[in-house]
Amino acid sequence: MDGREGPLKASLRFRLSLWISTAILVGAAVAGVYSYIAATDDAHRNQDTQLRQVGYLISRLDAAPTSPMARERVGDVDFDARLVVRFIAAPGGPLPRTERPPNFSPSLPDGLQTVTIGTETWRVFVRTNAKGVRVAVAQQTAVRDAAARSSALRTVMPILFLGVVLVLMAALLVRTMFLPLQRLAAQLGARREHDLGELDRAELPSEVWPFVTEINKLIARTVRALTLQRRFIADAAHELRSPMTAMSLQAERLAASEMPGEARARLEALSAGLSRTRILLDQLLALARTQESGDKQLTRVPLKKAIQECLEDLVPLAEAKAIDLGMVGDADPLVAGRPMDIRILVKNLVDNAIRYTPQGGRVDISVADSEDGVILDIDDTGAGIPAHERDRVFDPFYRVLGSGEIGSGLGLAITLSIANQIGAAISLMEKPDGTQGLRARVVFPVC
């Protein structure tokens, strides 16, 4: 429960809806109470007016009916309000009391009053005409209160209904007003990691514009910092290539000379280190290029052509290890990306497959269309990668121990970076036929 209450308390939309709803409900409650009391008082005044009107009407009689039956007929006057009429004794002489209750005391003064007879309470209007005829028109207070409450509730119900409707409308309006912010959040969530364009504030409320402006400034500062960082890496790698090339040439010349066995072993170790360093510099330059191209527009790239260009560069490496390298199928789909990035992605995956496939092995490249997009599979017959390390090999500078191959640990990191930029998904898995080896799969989005 605490996990749910936290976001709700921090939600501006929730607090705004809560305060507006509370104000509406409190206003509706106050208006309802006032209307109920006012409607009840009006109903009681109308009932008193009815008593007076009936009393004035009956008091016009010149004399009170003398027979009990006649008095009962007069007393049965109801007017749909349960009124009773009783003639009470005049000061000049008593009248016979009626056979049916209620019987009102002759001592009641003229006018409106509330009296209790037995267990019942009555509202009574007493009037004496010019000839001394006294008439009492009465109504039970319970009946009066019930009628007044019914009338008051009919008055209050529209107010309560309107309060509920206003609360729902307020919640709906607040939600509608916050939709632009939700759309902005969705757009930010859908952005790729290299999309650092400015946010558009045109459809946002003006109150949010200062925040969007500051976010855009922060994005601009981030872009400048990343640009400087990429430029530094590229410049450093470029500057180091020349001396490394010179050192490699010197090592090759030195290897052609005669030297003791121990010196030659150390020279071979030095040459291997220089080779690793040159590969690292090349990968750093490739990483800088792919990061700089992240802001460029994607185009439709023929995947088969990119694969063929990569094979031309890698065939010598495969022939050196007697590896059967080839492409399976004739599919030639188009994928969304940048030509250089697609070539780097394919080349890194095929290069890894060749390097980690033993002498006389096999590397197959296949392309297929599916509902999810274009699928590129690269199968090898190498030792494979343990399942628990397949995600980690995409981390920069991480290498599986015991492979014996020279590398920098940046190839798959660059491949993953390119895949993220173009919206592709890359994964490593077992080969479906159950044989030894590894399958690298890239799923390109539909373009």
C-alpha positions as a Markdown table, in Angstrom:
| # | Residue | x | y | z |
|---|---|---|---|---|
| 1 | Met | 0.0 | 0.0 | 0.0 |
| 2 | Asp | 2.9 | 2.4 | 0.8 |
| 3 | Gly | 4.2 | 1.9 | -2.8 |
| 4 | Arg | 0.9 | 3.0 | -4.3 |
| 5 | Glu | 0.3 | 5.9 | -1.9 |
| 6 | Gly | 3.7 | 7.4 | -2.6 |
| 7 | Pro | 3.2 | 8.1 | -6.4 |
| 8 | Leu | -0.4 | 9.3 | -5.7 |
| 9 | Lys | 0.7 | 11.8 | -3.1 |
| 10 | Ala | 3.4 | 13.1 | -5.5 |
| 11 | Ser | 1.1 | 13.3 | -8.4 |
| 12 | Leu | 0.1 | 16.9 | -9.3 |
| 13 | Arg | -2.9 | 15.6 | -11.3 |
| 14 | Phe | -4.1 | 13.6 | -8.4 |
| 15 | Arg | -3.7 | 16.5 | -5.9 |
| 16 | Leu | -5.4 | 18.9 | -8.3 |
| 17 | Ser | -8.3 | 16.6 | -8.9 |
| 18 | Leu | -8.6 | 15.9 | -5.1 |
| 19 | Trp | -8.6 | 19.6 | -4.2 |
| 20 | Ile | -11.1 | 20.5 | -6.9 |
| 21 | Ser | -13.3 | 17.6 | -6.0 |
| 22 | Thr | -13.2 | 18.4 | -2.3 |
| 23 | Ala | -14.1 | 22.1 | -3.1 |
| 24 | Ile | -17.0 | 21.0 | -5.2 |
| 25 | Leu | -18.3 | 18.4 | -2.7 |
| 26 | Val | -17.9 | 20.9 | 0.2 |
| 27 | Gly | -19.7 | 23.6 | -1.8 |
| 28 | Ala | -22.4 | 21.1 | -2.8 |
| 29 | Ala | -22.8 | 20.0 | 0.8 |
| 30 | Val | -23.1 | 23.5 | 2.1 |
| 31 | Ala | -25.6 | 24.4 | -0.6 |
| 32 | Gly | -27.5 | 21.2 | 0.0 |
| 33 | Val | -27.8 | 21.8 | 3.8 |
| 34 | Tyr | -28.9 | 25.4 | 3.2 |
| 35 | Ser | -31.4 | 24.4 | 0.5 |
| 36 | Tyr | -32.7 | 21.6 | 2.8 |
| 37 | Ile | -33.2 | 23.9 | 5.7 |
| 38 | Ala | -34.7 | 26.6 | 3.5 |
| 39 | Ala | -37.0 | 24.2 | 1.7 |
| 40 | Thr | -38.2 | 22.7 | 5.0 |
| 41 | Asp | -39.0 | 26.2 | 6.4 |
| 42 | Asp | -40.8 | 27.1 | 3.2 |
| 43 | Ala | -42.8 | 23.9 | 3.4 |
| 44 | His | -43.8 | 24.6 | 7.0 |
| 45 | Arg | -44.8 | 28.2 | 6.1 |
| 46 | Asn | -46.9 | 26.9 | 3.3 |
| 47 | Gln | -48.5 | 24.4 | 5.6 |
| 48 | Asp | -49.3 | 27.1 | 8.1 |
| 49 | Thr | -50.8 | 29.2 | 5.3 |
| 50 | Gln | -53.0 | 26.3 | 4.3 |
| 51 | Leu | -54.2 | 26.0 | 7.9 |
| 52 | Arg | -55.0 | 29.7 | 8.0 |
| 53 | Gln | -56.9 | 29.6 | 4.7 |
| 54 | Val | -59.0 | 26.6 | 5.8 |
| 55 | Gly | -59.7 | 28.3 | 9.1 |
| 56 | Tyr | -60.8 | 31.5 | 7.5 |
| 57 | Leu | -63.0 | 29.6 | 5.1 |
| 58 | Ile | -64.8 | 27.6 | 7.7 |
| 59 | Ser | -65.1 | 30.5 | 10.1 |
| 60 | Arg | -67.4 | 32.2 | 7.7 |
| 61 | Leu | -70.2 | 30.0 | 9.0 |
| 62 | Asp | -72.8 | 32.0 | 10.9 |
| 63 | Ala | -73.1 | 29.3 | 13.5 |
| 64 | Ala | -71.5 | 26.0 | 14.4 |
| 65 | Pro | -73.3 | 22.9 | 13.2 |
| 66 | Thr | -75.5 | 21.6 | 16.0 |
| 67 | Ser | -75.6 | 17.9 | 15.2 |
| 68 | Pro | -72.6 | 15.7 | 15.7 |
| 69 | Met | -73.0 | 14.3 | 12.2 |
| 70 | Ala | -72.9 | 17.7 | 10.6 |
| 71 | Arg | -69.8 | 18.6 | 12.6 |
| 72 | Glu | -68.2 | 15.3 | 11.6 |
| 73 | Arg | -68.9 | 16.1 | 7.9 |
| 74 | Val | -67.2 | 19.5 | 8.3 |
| 75 | Gly | -64.4 | 18.0 | 10.2 |
| 76 | Asp | -63.7 | 15.5 | 7.5 |
| 77 | Val | -62.4 | 18.2 | 5.2 |
| 78 | Asp | -58.8 | 17.0 | 4.2 |
| 79 | Phe | -57.6 | 18.8 | 1.1 |
| 80 | Asp | -55.1 | 15.9 | 0.6 |
| 81 | Ala | -53.1 | 17.2 | 3.6 |
| 82 | Arg | -54.7 | 15.2 | 6.5 |
| 83 | Leu | -56.3 | 18.3 | 8.0 |
| 84 | Val | -58.9 | 18.0 | 10.7 |
| 85 | Val | -61.4 | 20.7 | 11.6 |
| 86 | Arg | -62.9 | 20.9 | 15.1 |
| 87 | Phe | -65.4 | 23.4 | 16.5 |
| 88 | Ile | -64.5 | 24.2 | 20.1 |
| 89 | Ala | -66.6 | 25.9 | 22.8 |
| 90 | Ala | -67.2 | 29.6 | 22.6 |
| 91 | Pro | -67.1 | 31.8 | 25.6 |
| 92 | Gly | -70.9 | 32.0 | 25.6 |
| 93 | Gly | -71.7 | 28.3 | 26.0 |
| 94 | Pro | -70.0 | 25.0 | 25.4 |
| 95 | Leu | -70.6 | 22.9 | 22.3 |
| 96 | Pro | -70.9 | 19.1 | 22.5 |
| 97 | Arg | -67.6 | 17.5 | 22.2 |
| 98 | Thr | -67.0 | 15.5 | 19.0 |
| 99 | Glu | -67.0 | 11.7 | 19.2 |
| 100 | Arg | -63.7 | 11.4 | 17.3 |
| 101 | Pro | -60.3 | 12.7 | 18.5 |
| 102 | Pro | -58.6 | 14.9 | 18.6 |
| 103 | Asn | -60.4 | 17.1 | 21.0 |
| 104 | Phe | -58.9 | 20.5 | 21.5 |
| 105 | Ser | -59.2 | 22.5 | 24.7 |
| 106 | Pro | -61.6 | 25.6 | 24.7 |
| 107 | Ser | -58.8 | 27.5 | 26.4 |
| 108 | Leu | -56.7 | 27.6 | 23.2 |
| 109 | Pro | -56.1 | 31.2 | 22.1 |
| 110 | Asp | -56.7 | 32.3 | 18.6 |
| 111 | Gly | -53.8 | 32.0 | 16.1 |
| 112 | Leu | -51.2 | 29.4 | 15.2 |
| 113 | Gln | -49.8 | 27.1 | 18.0 |
| 114 | Thr | -48.4 | 23.7 | 18.6 |
| 115 | Val | -50.2 | 21.5 | 21.1 |
| 116 | Thr | -49.8 | 18.0 | 22.4 |
| 117 | Ile | -52.8 | 15.7 | 22.9 |
| 118 | Gly | -51.9 | 12.4 | 24.3 |
| 119 | Thr | -48.9 | 11.0 | 22.4 |
| 120 | Glu | -49.5 | 13.2 | 19.3 |
| 121 | Thr | -48.3 | 16.7 | 18.5 |
| 122 | Trp | -50.5 | 18.9 | 16.4 |
| 123 | Arg | -50.1 | 22.2 | 14.7 |
| 124 | Val | -53.3 | 24.1 | 15.3 |
| 125 | Phe | -54.8 | 27.3 | 13.9 |
| 126 | Val | -57.7 | 28.7 | 16.0 |
| 127 | Arg | -60.1 | 31.4 | 14.8 |
| 128 | Thr | -63.2 | 33.0 | 16.3 |
| 129 | Asn | -65.5 | 34.8 | 14.0 |
| 130 | Ala | -67.6 | 37.8 | 14.8 |
| 131 | Lys | -70.5 | 35.6 | 15.9 |
| 132 | Gly | -68.4 | 33.7 | 18.4 |
| 133 | Val | -68.0 | 30.6 | 16.4 |
| 134 | Arg | -64.6 | 29.1 | 17.2 |
| 135 | Val | -63.0 | 26.7 | 14.7 |
| 136 | Ala | -59.7 | 24.8 | 15.1 |
| 137 | Val | -57.9 | 23.5 | 12.0 |
| 138 | Ala | -55.1 | 21.1 | 12.8 |
| 139 | Gln | -52.5 | 18.9 | 11.3 |
| 140 | Gln | -50.1 | 16.4 | 12.9 |
| 141 | Thr | -46.6 | 17.6 | 13.1 |
| 142 | Ala | -45.3 | 14.2 | 12.0 |
| 143 | Val | -47.3 | 14.5 | 8.8 |
| 144 | Arg | -46.1 | 18.1 | 8.3 |
| 145 | Asp | -42.4 | 17.1 | 8.9 |
| 146 | Ala | -42.6 | 14.1 | 6.5 |
| 147 | Ala | -44.1 | 16.3 | 3.8 |
| 148 | Ala | -41.5 | 19.0 | 4.4 |
| 149 | Arg | -38.6 | 16.5 | 4.3 |
| 150 | Ser | -40.0 | 15.1 | 1.0 |
| 151 | Ser | -40.2 | 18.5 | -0.5 |
| 152 | Ala | -36.7 | 19.5 | 0.8 |
| 153 | Leu | -35.2 | 16.3 | -0.6 |
| 154 | Arg | -36.6 | 17.0 | -4.0 |
| 155 | Thr | -34.9 | 20.3 | -3.8 |
| 156 | Val | -31.6 | 19.0 | -2.6 |
| 157 | Met | -31.3 | 16.0 | -5.0 |
| 158 | Pro | -30.4 | 18.1 | -8.1 |
| 159 | Ile | -27.7 | 19.8 | -6.1 |
| 160 | Leu | -26.2 | 16.5 | -5.0 |
| 161 | Phe | -26.5 | 15.1 | -8.5 |
| 162 | Leu | -24.8 | 18.2 | -9.9 |
| 163 | Gly | -22.0 | 17.9 | -7.4 |
| 164 | Val | -21.2 | 14.3 | -8.5 |
| 165 | Val | -21.3 | 15.3 | -12.1 |
| 166 | Leu | -19.0 | 18.3 | -11.5 |
| 167 | Val | -16.5 | 16.0 | -9.7 |
| 168 | Leu | -16.4 | 13.6 | -12.6 |
| 169 | Met | -16.1 | 16.5 | -15.1 |
| 170 | Ala | -13.3 | 18.0 | -13.0 |
| 171 | Ala | -11.4 | 14.7 | -13.0 |
| 172 | Leu | -11.9 | 14.3 | -16.8 |
| 173 | Leu | -10.8 | 17.9 | -17.5 |
| 174 | Val | -7.7 | 17.6 | -15.3 |
| 175 | Arg | -6.8 | 14.4 | -17.1 |
| 176 | Thr | -7.4 | 16.0 | -20.4 |
| 177 | Met | -5.2 | 19.0 | -19.5 |
| 178 | Phe | -2.3 | 16.7 | -18.6 |
| 179 | Leu | -2.5 | 14.6 | -21.8 |
| 180 | Pro | 0.2 | 16.8 | -23.5 |
| 181 | Leu | 2.6 | 16.0 | -20.7 |
| 182 | Gln | 1.8 | 12.3 | -21.0 |
| 183 | Arg | 2.4 | 12.5 | -24.7 |
| 184 | Leu | 5.7 | 14.2 | -24.1 |
| 185 | Ala | 6.7 | 11.5 | -21.7 |
| 186 | Ala | 5.8 | 8.8 | -24.2 |
| 187 | Gln | 7.8 | 10.6 | -26.9 |
| 188 | Leu | 10.8 | 10.7 | -24.6 |
| 189 | Gly | 10.4 | 7.1 | -23.7 |
| 190 | Ala | 10.3 | 6.1 | -27.4 |
| 191 | Arg | 13.5 | 8.0 | -28.3 |
| 192 | Arg | 16.6 | 6.1 | -29.0 |
| 193 | Glu | 19.6 | 6.7 | -26.8 |
| 194 | His | 21.4 | 8.7 | -29.5 |
| 195 | Asp | 18.4 | 11.0 | -30.2 |
| 196 | Leu | 19.3 | 14.2 | -28.4 |
| 197 | Gly | 17.0 | 16.6 | -30.3 |
| 198 | Glu | 15.3 | 19.4 | -28.6 |
| 199 | Leu | 11.8 | 19.0 | -27.1 |
| 200 | Asp | 8.9 | 20.8 | -28.8 |
| 201 | Arg | 6.9 | 22.9 | -26.5 |
| 202 | Ala | 4.2 | 24.1 | -29.0 |
| 203 | Glu | 1.5 | 21.8 | -27.7 |
| 204 | Leu | 2.4 | 22.1 | -24.0 |
| 205 | Pro | 0.8 | 24.4 | -21.4 |
| 206 | Ser | 2.7 | 27.7 | -21.1 |
| 207 | Glu | 3.3 | 26.9 | -17.4 |
| 208 | Val | 5.6 | 24.0 | -18.5 |
| 209 | Trp | 7.6 | 26.0 | -21.0 |
| 210 | Pro | 10.3 | 27.1 | -18.5 |
| 211 | Phe | 11.0 | 23.5 | -17.7 |
| 212 | Val | 11.1 | 22.4 | -21.3 |
| 213 | Thr | 13.4 | 25.3 | -22.1 |
| 214 | Glu | 15.8 | 24.3 | -19.3 |
| 215 | Ile | 15.6 | 20.6 | -20.4 |
| 216 | Asn | 16.6 | 21.7 | -23.9 |
| 217 | Lys | 19.5 | 23.7 | -22.6 |
| 218 | Leu | 20.6 | 20.6 | -20.6 |
| 219 | Ile | 20.3 | 18.5 | -23.7 |
| 220 | Ala | 22.4 | 21.0 | -25.6 |
| 221 | Arg | 25.1 | 20.9 | -22.9 |
| 222 | Thr | 25.0 | 17.1 | -23.0 |
| 223 | Val | 25.4 | 17.1 | -26.8 |
| 224 | Arg | 28.4 | 19.4 | -26.5 |
| 225 | Ala | 30.0 | 17.2 | -23.8 |
| 226 | Leu | 29.5 | 14.0 | -25.8 |
| 227 | Thr | 30.8 | 15.6 | -29.0 |
| 228 | Leu | 34.0 | 16.7 | -27.2 |
| 229 | Gln | 34.4 | 13.2 | -25.7 |
| 230 | Arg | 33.9 | 11.5 | -29.1 |
| 231 | Arg | 36.2 | 13.9 | -30.8 |
| 232 | Phe | 38.9 | 13.3 | -28.1 |
| 233 | Ile | 38.6 | 9.5 | -28.5 |
| 234 | Ala | 38.8 | 9.8 | -32.3 |
| 235 | Asp | 41.7 | 12.3 | -32.2 |
| 236 | Ala | 43.6 | 10.2 | -29.7 |
| 237 | Ala | 43.1 | 7.0 | -31.6 |
| 238 | His | 44.1 | 8.7 | -34.9 |
| 239 | Glu | 47.2 | 10.2 | -33.4 |
| 240 | Leu | 48.3 | 6.9 | -31.9 |
| 241 | Arg | 47.9 | 5.0 | -35.2 |
| 242 | Ser | 50.9 | 6.5 | -36.8 |
| 243 | Pro | 53.4 | 5.6 | -34.1 |
| 244 | Met | 51.9 | 2.2 | -33.7 |
| 245 | Thr | 52.2 | 1.6 | -37.4 |
| 246 | Ala | 55.8 | 2.6 | -37.3 |
| 247 | Met | 56.5 | 0.4 | -34.3 |
| 248 | Ser | 54.8 | -2.5 | -36.1 |
| 249 | Leu | 57.0 | -2.0 | -39.2 |
| 250 | Gln | 60.1 | -1.9 | -37.0 |
| 251 | Ala | 59.0 | -5.1 | -35.4 |
| 252 | Glu | 58.6 | -6.8 | -38.7 |
| 253 | Arg | 62.0 | -5.7 | -39.9 |
| 254 | Leu | 63.5 | -6.8 | -36.7 |
| 255 | Ala | 61.8 | -10.2 | -37.0 |
| 256 | Ala | 63.7 | -10.7 | -40.4 |
| 257 | Ser | 67.0 | -10.4 | -38.6 |
| 258 | Glu | 68.8 | -13.3 | -36.9 |
| 259 | Met | 68.5 | -13.3 | -33.1 |
| 260 | Pro | 68.6 | -15.8 | -30.3 |
| 261 | Gly | 65.5 | -17.9 | -29.5 |
| 262 | Glu | 64.8 | -16.0 | -26.3 |
| 263 | Ala | 64.9 | -12.6 | -28.1 |
| 264 | Arg | 62.7 | -13.9 | -30.8 |
| 265 | Ala | 60.1 | -15.1 | -28.3 |
| 266 | Arg | 60.1 | -11.7 | -26.7 |
| 267 | Leu | 59.8 | -10.1 | -30.1 |
| 268 | Glu | 56.8 | -12.2 | -30.9 |
| 269 | Ala | 55.2 | -11.2 | -27.6 |
| 270 | Leu | 55.9 | -7.5 | -28.5 |
| 271 | Ser | 54.4 | -8.0 | -32.0 |
| 272 | Ala | 51.3 | -9.6 | -30.5 |
| 273 | Gly | 50.9 | -6.6 | -28.1 |
| 274 | Leu | 51.3 | -4.2 | -31.0 |
| 275 | Ser | 48.7 | -6.1 | -33.0 |
| 276 | Arg | 46.2 | -5.9 | -30.1 |
| 277 | Thr | 46.9 | -2.2 | -29.7 |
| 278 | Arg | 46.3 | -1.6 | -33.4 |
| 279 | Ile | 43.0 | -3.5 | -33.3 |
| 280 | Leu | 42.0 | -1.5 | -30.2 |
| 281 | Leu | 42.7 | 1.8 | -32.0 |
| 282 | Asp | 40.8 | 0.7 | -35.0 |
| 283 | Gln | 37.8 | -0.3 | -32.8 |
| 284 | Leu | 38.0 | 3.0 | -31.0 |
| 285 | Leu | 37.9 | 4.9 | -34.3 |
| 286 | Ala | 35.0 | 2.8 | -35.4 |
| 287 | Leu | 33.1 | 3.4 | -32.2 |
| 288 | Ala | 33.7 | 7.2 | -32.5 |
| 289 | Arg | 32.4 | 7.1 | -36.1 |
| 290 | Thr | 29.3 | 5.2 | -35.2 |
| 291 | Gln | 28.5 | 7.5 | -32.3 |
| 292 | Glu | 29.0 | 10.6 | -34.6 |
| 293 | Ser | 26.7 | 9.1 | -37.2 |
| 294 | Gly | 23.9 | 8.5 | -34.6 |
| 295 | Asp | 22.2 | 11.8 | -35.4 |
| 296 | Lys | 22.2 | 11.2 | -39.2 |
| 297 | Gln | 19.0 | 10.3 | -41.0 |
| 298 | Leu | 18.3 | 6.6 | -41.6 |
| 299 | Thr | 18.1 | 5.3 | -45.1 |
| 300 | Arg | 17.1 | 2.0 | -46.8 |
| 301 | Val | 20.2 | -0.1 | -47.2 |
| 302 | Pro | 20.4 | -3.4 | -49.2 |
| 303 | Leu | 21.4 | -5.9 | -46.7 |
| 304 | Lys | 22.8 | -8.5 | -49.2 |
| 305 | Lys | 25.1 | -5.9 | -50.7 |
| 306 | Ala | 26.5 | -5.0 | -47.3 |
| 307 | Ile | 27.1 | -8.7 | -46.5 |
| 308 | Gln | 29.0 | -9.2 | -49.8 |
| 309 | Glu | 31.2 | -6.2 | -49.1 |
| 310 | Cys | 32.0 | -7.6 | -45.7 |
| 311 | Leu | 32.8 | -11.0 | -47.1 |
| 312 | Glu | 35.3 | -9.5 | -49.6 |
| 313 | Asp | 37.3 | -8.2 | -46.6 |
| 314 | Leu | 37.0 | -11.3 | -44.5 |
| 315 | Val | 37.5 | -14.1 | -47.0 |
| 316 | Pro | 41.3 | -14.0 | -46.6 |
| 317 | Leu | 40.9 | -14.5 | -42.8 |
| 318 | Ala | 38.6 | -17.4 | -43.4 |
| 319 | Glu | 40.9 | -19.0 | -46.0 |
| 320 | Ala | 43.8 | -18.8 | -43.6 |
| 321 | Lys | 41.8 | -21.1 | -41.2 |
| 322 | Ala | 40.3 | -23.2 | -44.0 |
| 323 | Ile | 36.8 | -22.1 | -42.8 |
| 324 | Asp | 33.8 | -22.6 | -45.1 |
| 325 | Leu | 32.4 | -19.1 | -45.3 |
| 326 | Gly | 29.3 | -18.4 | -47.3 |
| 327 | Met | 25.8 | -17.0 | -47.5 |
| 328 | Val | 22.7 | -19.2 | -47.5 |
| 329 | Gly | 19.6 | -18.1 | -49.6 |
| 330 | Asp | 19.0 | -15.5 | -52.2 |
| 331 | Ala | 16.9 | -13.0 | -50.1 |
| 332 | Asp | 17.9 | -9.4 | -50.6 |
| 333 | Pro | 15.8 | -7.2 | -48.3 |
| 334 | Leu | 16.2 | -3.6 | -47.4 |
| 335 | Val | 16.8 | -2.5 | -43.8 |
| 336 | Ala | 16.7 | 0.9 | -42.1 |
| 337 | Gly | 20.1 | 2.2 | -41.2 |
| 338 | Arg | 23.2 | 3.9 | -42.5 |
| 339 | Pro | 25.3 | 2.0 | -45.0 |
| 340 | Met | 28.6 | 2.3 | -43.0 |
| 341 | Asp | 26.9 | 1.3 | -39.8 |
| 342 | Ile | 25.2 | -1.8 | -41.4 |
| 343 | Arg | 28.6 | -2.8 | -42.8 |
| 344 | Ile | 30.3 | -2.4 | -39.5 |
| 345 | Leu | 27.6 | -4.4 | -37.7 |
| 346 | Val | 27.7 | -7.3 | -40.1 |
| 347 | Lys | 31.5 | -7.3 | -40.3 |
| 348 | Asn | 32.0 | -7.4 | -36.5 |
| 349 | Leu | 29.6 | -10.4 | -36.2 |
| 350 | Val | 31.1 | -12.3 | -39.1 |
| 351 | Asp | 34.7 | -11.5 | -38.0 |
| 352 | Asn | 33.9 | -12.8 | -34.5 |
| 353 | Ala | 32.4 | -16.0 | -35.9 |
| 354 | Ile | 35.5 | -16.6 | -38.0 |
| 355 | Arg | 38.0 | -15.8 | -35.2 |
| 356 | Tyr | 36.3 | -18.1 | -32.7 |
| 357 | Thr | 35.7 | -21.0 | -35.1 |
| 358 | Pro | 38.4 | -23.6 | -35.1 |
| 359 | Gln | 40.5 | -24.7 | -38.1 |
| 360 | Gly | 38.4 | -26.3 | -40.9 |
| 361 | Gly | 35.1 | -25.1 | -39.4 |
| 362 | Arg | 32.0 | -23.5 | -41.0 |
| 363 | Val | 30.3 | -20.1 | -40.9 |
| 364 | Asp | 26.9 | -19.6 | -42.5 |
| 365 | Ile | 25.1 | -16.3 | -43.1 |
| 366 | Ser | 21.4 | -16.3 | -43.8 |
| 367 | Val | 18.7 | -13.6 | -44.3 |
| 368 | Ala | 15.0 | -14.0 | -44.0 |
| 369 | Asp | 11.9 | -11.9 | -43.9 |
| 370 | Ser | 9.3 | -12.2 | -41.1 |
| 371 | Glu | 6.4 | -10.4 | -39.6 |
| 372 | Asp | 8.7 | -8.8 | -37.0 |
| 373 | Gly | 11.2 | -7.6 | -39.6 |
| 374 | Val | 14.3 | -8.8 | -41.4 |
| 375 | Ile | 16.3 | -11.5 | -39.6 |
| 376 | Leu | 20.0 | -11.9 | -40.1 |
| 377 | Asp | 21.5 | -15.2 | -38.7 |
| 378 | Ile | 25.2 | -15.9 | -38.4 |
| 379 | Asp | 26.0 | -19.5 | -37.4 |
| 380 | Asp | 29.4 | -20.9 | -36.6 |
| 381 | Thr | 30.9 | -24.2 | -35.4 |
| 382 | Gly | 33.0 | -22.7 | -32.7 |
| 383 | Ala | 33.0 | -23.4 | -28.9 |
| 384 | Gly | 30.2 | -21.1 | -28.3 |
| 385 | Ile | 29.6 | -18.7 | -25.3 |
| 386 | Pro | 28.3 | -19.9 | -21.9 |
| 387 | Ala | 24.7 | -18.7 | -21.4 |
| 388 | His | 25.5 | -16.7 | -18.3 |
| 389 | Glu | 28.1 | -14.6 | -20.3 |
| 390 | Arg | 26.1 | -14.0 | -23.5 |
| 391 | Asp | 24.8 | -10.6 | -22.2 |
| 392 | Arg | 28.1 | -9.5 | -20.7 |
| 393 | Val | 30.1 | -9.9 | -24.0 |
| 394 | Phe | 28.3 | -6.8 | -25.2 |
| 395 | Asp | 29.9 | -4.7 | -22.5 |
| 396 | Pro | 33.0 | -2.7 | -23.6 |
| 397 | Phe | 36.3 | -4.4 | -23.1 |
| 398 | Tyr | 34.8 | -7.6 | -21.8 |
| 399 | Arg | 36.2 | -10.8 | -23.3 |
| 400 | Val | 35.6 | -14.5 | -22.6 |
| 401 | Leu | 38.6 | -16.0 | -20.9 |
| 402 | Gly | 40.5 | -18.8 | -22.6 |
| 403 | Ser | 39.6 | -18.0 | -26.2 |
| 404 | Gly | 43.2 | -17.5 | -27.2 |
| 405 | Glu | 42.2 | -14.9 | -29.8 |
| 406 | Ile | 43.6 | -11.4 | -30.1 |
| 407 | Gly | 40.9 | -8.7 | -29.6 |
| 408 | Ser | 40.0 | -5.5 | -27.9 |
| 409 | Gly | 36.6 | -6.4 | -26.4 |
| 410 | Leu | 34.9 | -3.6 | -28.3 |
| 411 | Gly | 33.5 | -5.3 | -31.4 |
| 412 | Leu | 30.2 | -6.5 | -29.9 |
| 413 | Ala | 29.9 | -3.3 | -27.9 |
| 414 | Ile | 30.1 | -1.3 | -31.2 |
| 415 | Thr | 27.6 | -3.8 | -32.8 |
| 416 | Leu | 25.1 | -3.3 | -29.9 |
| 417 | Ser | 25.5 | 0.5 | -30.1 |
| 418 | Ile | 24.7 | 0.4 | -33.9 |
| 419 | Ala | 21.7 | -1.9 | -33.3 |
| 420 | Asn | 20.3 | 0.5 | -30.7 |
| 421 | Gln | 20.7 | 3.4 | -33.0 |
| 422 | Ile | 18.7 | 1.8 | -35.8 |
| 423 | Gly | 16.2 | 0.1 | -33.6 |
| 424 | Ala | 17.4 | -3.5 | -34.2 |
| 425 | Ala | 17.5 | -6.3 | -31.7 |
| 426 | Ile | 20.6 | -8.4 | -31.3 |
| 427 | Ser | 21.0 | -11.7 | -29.4 |
| 428 | Leu | 23.2 | -14.7 | -29.0 |
| 429 | Met | 21.7 | -18.2 | -28.8 |
| 430 | Glu | 22.2 | -21.9 | -29.3 |
| 431 | Lys | 22.0 | -23.2 | -32.8 |
| 432 | Pro | 18.5 | -24.6 | -33.5 |
| 433 | Asp | 19.9 | -28.0 | -34.9 |
| 434 | Gly | 21.6 | -28.7 | -31.6 |
| 435 | Thr | 25.1 | -28.9 | -33.0 |
| 436 | Gln | 28.1 | -27.2 | -31.5 |
| 437 | Gly | 28.5 | -23.6 | -32.1 |
| 438 | Leu | 26.7 | -20.3 | -31.7 |
| 439 | Arg | 24.0 | -18.3 | -33.6 |
| 440 | Ala | 24.2 | -14.5 | -33.6 |
| 441 | Arg | 20.8 | -13.1 | -34.6 |
| 442 | Val | 19.9 | -9.5 | -35.6 |
| 443 | Val | 16.3 | -8.5 | -36.1 |
| 444 | Phe | 16.0 | -5.3 | -38.2 |
| 445 | Pro | 12.7 | -3.4 | -37.9 |
| 446 | Val | 10.3 | -3.2 | -40.8 |
| 447 | Cys | 11.2 | -0.3 | -43.0 |
